[in-house]
């Protein structure tokens, strides 16, 4: 497909980004925000990933379906994604609403699209690109479209190879030699189901998966690193490209189908042309505190899993006008430091330090995520009960510090796999990770962990 044809075709696509449910497994990061609005890598939001990929692929008509804790997500979208008047591009928010036909919340991914069809139809698109707002990956959606058109598909499901240990957490499919999906099981739970869904090595090779291919699904999901072992299953990424008329007809005719993975995809295999598109690369569903934390730790490792320095995959976000970060006698090892930070006589190791962070003398931050702050404040914290940021001689290890936290002097915060889930004053413990809540105040000398 030529670049000119690709641009023309992608102009016929409208993207529908699903804002997600309550995000209970990601609590407390979702206590005050929707999952797609959770901060990422110190300066982005999770939703910036699919939005940026859409823009790079030439998809500039985008709707975002929201429901829970959506205020900060709405604000981020409004402040970040403004196209010029001549591009015909926009990002529109469609919040759950009561209508004459329905007064319910979204019951599932497919039901969310169904309830907004009367607005989505107005986009007059030929194809709908269905995406999740809380996945971490890099993909060229134009390659997905090429697979879709070459197969004359009604629905194309983006898939990636995963090992047996990870298969039960995904929608797993079995495909014919030509890539058409013949069976799709959402989160297979028995050995018998899994046995019938194995993808033979020769078929993976036919799809271009190298013999040395290595699953890039996070170790937090798969529990193992495969090395050179060949993956055995094809898992759905939750990325679907559908012919608009076909999807509209399915959603209107089968109102009991409320979820894409559980209902729409498996039940459409006989009557419609449903194909798989093979993706080979890093992908992570940021569904838990542990997966969120591990994704950040992998991004400060020597081998970057997201091409954040590749101009083809620049991540767009809310533009800010912050000063360059200031370091005064600071030791930094394998870390990401964002703009507008003030670090003084501290040690930062294997960590992400978000925008506007303040870390004071003698502090040690190790294997942690500091989200930073929503505003600049003088270091003395004039008029505040405690200065913003990290106090002197404080130690933070294996933790996530949410925005605007005020942590005092001589504090020790230390996560560990031995810690049980807990909710305390200003903090929570999930999956062995200590999470300091947004706007929390942690007094001098506190011990957590």
N, C-alpha and C positions, 0 to 999 in steps of 0.2 A: 504494500500500500504506500503510495507516494505521500510526501508531506502535505502536498496541496489537497489530495483526496482526504487525508486524515483530518486536516483542519475543517474541511467542509462537513465531513461526517460528524465530527465531534460537536459541531455547532447544532446538530440535531438532537443532542443529548441533554437531558435535564437530570441533575443529581439530586437525590433525596437522602439526606443524612439523618439517621435516627438518633435522637437525643438520649435514648436509654431510659431505664426505669429508675427506681429509687436508689440503686447503687449501694444496697445494704452491705455487701461484702467488702466494699471499699470504704466503709465508714471507719474513722471519723472524717476522712478527707471529703466525704460527700455530705457532711452534716449541714453545711451552709451553701452548697453549690451542686449543680448537676454534674454527672460524671464527665461529660465532654468539657466542662469548665475547669476541671482539676488542673493545676499548674504542671508544666512539663519542662524539665531541663532548665529550670530557673528563670525562664523568660517567656515561654510559650504556654498554650493551653492544649489539652489533648485534641480538641476539635480542629486545631490548626493543621493537623496532619492531613485528614481527608480534604479539607478545604484547599490547602496548598497543592496537593496532588491533582485536584480538579483543575485548578488554575493552570498548572503546568501542562495538563493534557488538553487545554482549550475548552474545558467545560466551565462555562461562566454563568449558567442559569442554575442556581442552587437553592434548594429549600431545606430548612432545618426544622425537624419536628421535635418540639419540646413539651415537657409535661411537669417534671418535678424540680423544685429549687432552681428555677430557670432565670432568675433576675440577673445574676452576674454573667450568665451565658449570653443573655440578650444584650447586656451592656458591652460585653467584649465584641460581639459581632458588629454592633452598631459603630463602635469606635475603630474597628480594624478593617472591615471589608467594604470599601467604597470605590466602585468602578466609575470611570468617566462616562459622561452622558452619551458618548458615541459607540461604546463597546457593547451595548445591550446586555451587559453583565450585571448580576445582582446576587446577593445572598439574602433570602427572605425567611423570616421566622414564622412558622405556623404552630401556634400553641394549641394544646388540647382545648376544645371548646364544646359547649352545649349547642346542639342544633335541633331542628324539628325532627330529625331522624334518629338522633342519639344524644344521650346525656351522660354517657359512661366515659371513664378514662380509657386510654388505649389499653387493650387487652393483650397485645402482643405486637411483634414487629409488622406483620402483615396488616393487622387491624389498624395500626397507626396510619399506614398509607391509605387504607380504605376510607378511614374517617376524614381524610383530607383530600380525597379524590376530586371533589368539586373545585378545589383551588388548584390542585396539581394539573388538572386538565387544561386550565387556562394557559399553561406554559406551551401548549401546542408542540410537544416534543415527539420525535419518532421513537426514542428509546429512553428508558429510565435506568439510571445508574443508582442502585441502592447500596448505601454505605452505613457503617457504624461510626459513631462519633467518639469512640473510646478505644480504638485499635492503633497500634504503633507499628508502622511498616513504611516501605517506599515501593511504589508500583507505578508503572506507566499505564494508565488506563487506555491509552491508544492501542497497546498490544492486546489488551482484553477485548477491545472493539474489533480488532482484526480477526481474532479467533471467532468472535460472535458472527461476523459477516461471512467469513469463509465457510462456516458450517450452516449458514442460513438458519441460525438458531432462534428459537423463541425466547429462551432463557439461557444465559451462560453463567455458570457458577465458578468463581475463582477458587482454586484449590492449591494446597501445598502438601508435600510429603511429610508425614510424621511417623515416629516409631510406635510400636505396639503399646508402649507404656503411656503414651499420650492420647491414644485413639479414643478412649472412653469419654474424653472431655469435649469432643467435636462431633459435628455431623460428618459421617464417613460415607464415601461413595465408592461404587464399583462401576467401572467404565468399559465400554467396548473399545476395540482397537482404534476406531476413528474418533474416540473421545466422547462419544455420546454416553450419557449416564444411564445405566440400566438399573441401579439400585442405590438408594440413599437412606441411611438410618441415622437419626439424630441421637448422638451419645449412646452408642451400643453398649449394653451392660452385661452381656453374657458371652462366654467363650464361643458358643455356637454362632452368634451374630458376627463376632469378630472374624471367625474362621472363614465365613463366606464373603468377607469384604477385603481380604488381602489383595493387594495389587502386585502381580508377578513382576520380578525384576526386568524381564524383557519388555514388558509394557511401559515401565518407567523409562527405560532406555529409549523406547520409541518416541516418547514425549520429550526427550532431550535431557532427562535427569541423568547426570554423569554417574559412573560407577563409584566415584569417590565423593558423591554428593553427601552433604552433611546437613542434617535437619537444623534449621535456624530457629525453630520454635524455642522459646526461652526454657532454660533448665528448670525454672520455677514451675512450668507446666508439665514438662516431660519427665522431670526427675532424673534424667540421665543425659549424658553427652555421648553422642554416637560415635565420634571419631570417624572412621571410614566405613562404618556399617551402613548398608543400604536401607533407607526407610521402606516401610511395608504398606502404608495406608495413605489414601488421599483424603485430606480433611478440608472441609469448607472453611473459608476465611470470613464468611459473612459478607462477601462482596458479590452482588448480582447485577447483571446487565440484562434488561428485559425489553422486548418489543412493547411499546406503550399500549397498543390496542389489546395485545394478548393479556398483559397483566391487569388491565382495567376489567376485561371480561372475566378473568378468573376471580378477582376480588369481589366483583358484583354478583357473580353467580354462586359462589361458595362462601357465604358469610360466616360459616362455622370454621373456616380456615383462618386462624388468627395469628399464626407464626410462619415465617418463611421456612425455617429449618425443619420444624415439626410437621407442617401441613402442606404449604404451597409447593415446595420443591419435590418431596417424595410422591405427592399425589398428582403431580403434573407430568410424570415421566411417560405415561402411556399415550396421552392425548397430545402432547406437545414435544417439540424438539428441544431437549434440555442437554446442554453440553458442558464439559469441564474445560477450564482454562488453567494451565499449569503455571504456577508462580514458584520461583526458587529464590528464597532470600529470607531475611529476618522478618518475623511477624509476631506480635504479642497482643493478646487481649488483656488490657489493663483492668482486670476484674477484681483483684484483691490488693490489700495493702502489701503483701509479699511480692506479687508480680510487679506492682508499681515500683517498689524499692529495688528489686533485682534488675529491672530494666534500666534504672538510673546507674546502678553499680556497673552494669555492662557498658554503659556509655562513657564511663570514666576509665575503662580498661584500655590497654594499648590498642586493641582492635575495635574500632568504631563499628557498630552494627547498623547505624543509620548514616547515610552519606550527607551529613549536615554541612560539609564544606564543598559539596558538589553543586555548582551553579544550576544544574538541571533539576535539583531537588531542594532548592532553598525553601525553608519553612517561613511562611508569612505569619505575621502576628500584629498586635497593636503597636504602632510606632510610638516610641518614647523619646524624650529629649533629655537624656541623663548624662552627667559627666562621666569621664572614664574612671574606672575603679582605681582607688588609691591604696597602695601597699606600703606599709612602713615596717621594715625589718620582719617580713613575713616569710615563712617556709611553706611552699606549696608543692605537693607531690601528686601527680596523676589526678588532677581535679579540673572542674569547669567553674570559672569565676565570671559572673555576669556583670553588666555595666552598673555604675552607680554605687559600688560597694566601698566600704571603708574598713580595711583590715589592718590591725596594728599588733606587732610582736606576737603573732599567733602561728599555730601550725595547722595546716589544712592538708589532709591526706585522703585520697580516694573519695572525694566528696563533690557535690554540686552546691555552689553558693549562689543563690538567686539574687535578682535585682534589688538594689538598695540595702543589702545586708550590712550590718555593723558587727564586727567581731573584735573584741577588745584584748588587751595585753594578757599574755599567759594562757589564753584559751587554746584548747586542742579539739579539732573537729576531725573525726575519722569515720570513714564508711557511712556518711550521713548525707541527707538531703535537706538543705536550708532553702525554703521557698522565697525568703526575702520579705519585702514589705511593699505595701500599696502606696506609700508616700515617703518623702524624705523628712527627716527629723534631725534636729541638732543632737550631737552625741550625748550631751548632758541630760537630755529629756526634760527640759524646763517645763514645769507645770504638770508633769506626768508622775504617776506613782512609782514608776521605774523606767529607766532609759530603754529605748527600743533596741533589740538585738541581743547579742550574747555578751554576758558580763565577764569580768576579769577572772582568770584562773578557772574557768569552767571547762569541763570535759564532756564532750558529746560523742558517743560511739554507737553505731547501728541504730540510728534514729531518723525520724522525719520531723522537721520543725516547720509547722505551717506558718502562714503569713502573719506579720505584725506581732509575733511573739516577743515577750519581754522576759528574758531569762537573766537572773541575778548573778552575783559573784559566787565563786567556789561551789557551783552546782555540779553534780555528777548525774548524767543521763546515759544509761548504758543498756542497750538492747541485748537480748540473748535468746537462743533457741530454748533455753530452760524456763523462760518466763511464761506464765499463764496469761490468758486474755484478762484484761482488767480495765476498769474505767475509774480514773481518779480525778482530783481537782486540777483541771487544766491539761490533762493528758489522758491517753488511752494506750493500751498495749494490745497489738494484734499481730499474730504470726511471729511473735518474738521481737517485733519492731516497736520501739517506743515512739508514739506520735504525740507531739506537743500541739495542742489545738490552736486554731486560728484565734488571734487576739489574747492568747493566754498570758498570765503573769505567773512566773515561777520564782518564788522568793529566794533570797541568798541562802546558800548552804543546803538546798534541797537535794535529796538522793532519790533517784528513780531508776529501778532496775537492779 
